[in-house]
Amino acid sequence: GAVVSQHPSRVICKSGTSVKIECRSLDFQATTMFWYRQFPKKSLMLMATSNEGSKATYEQGVEKDKFLINHASLTLSTLTVTSAHPEDSSFYICSARGLAGGPVNDEQFFGPGTRLTVL
Amino acid sequence: AQSVAQPEDQVNVAEGNPLTVKCTYSVSGNPYLFWYVQYPNRGLQFLLKYITGDNLVKGSYGFEAEFNKSQTSFHLKKPSALVSDSALYFCAVRAFIPGAGSYQLTFGKGTKLSVIP
């Protein structure tokens, strides 16, 4: 099946620093990638939707200047948490959706997640 | 707006017994429904989906789900639970979001399944 990777799987940083998380679709092209945030014992909260080559669409309440999303190619999207604070500590999950008519059609596949801890 | 309800935060079942994890949904038009499983500190793994056709959908690891249009339900089932099935299960519905101009998944809050040896 289709594989989505995330790097790093776990990161610990100091308050005020920026952290970049990469999301890659390894064996298919993804026109659309999604970034989710998951709080402990809670469901996934969609943060933003990004389409290759265009600006991300952020959900209400998500600060676009704090959570920078870049989707520069059909296989890579990055989420940068700028000036991270302890309240940004969370589990971040990316998801990639294939091209309609492509090898995985327009199914959505999830990465393994990144655990961010801000001290 | 679309929504998914998983009425049980936790389901406990003895190993070898049948299990059911409940899900109801609300969406305009024909529903695309999904079940995902999440193990601790891991991403979501796809279990099964319903788009059209037979109301009983078979998926990975012996799981199946029954689509019931009149009750707007899509309950996840397995005839004989394993301890290794213990995990967090999410039901989701896919719908077109006009504001975003694309399809998005809306998830339920999740149900923790504990299979007791």
Interface residues (C-beta under 8 A of the other chain):
Chain A: G1 V4 Q6 T32 F34 K41 K42 S43 L44 L46 T49 N51 T57 F91 I93 S95 R97 D106 Q108 F109 F110 G111 P112 G113 R115
Chain B: Y36 N41 R42 G43 L44 Q45 F46 F90 R94 A100 G101 S102 Y103 Q104 L105 F107 G108 K109 G110 K112
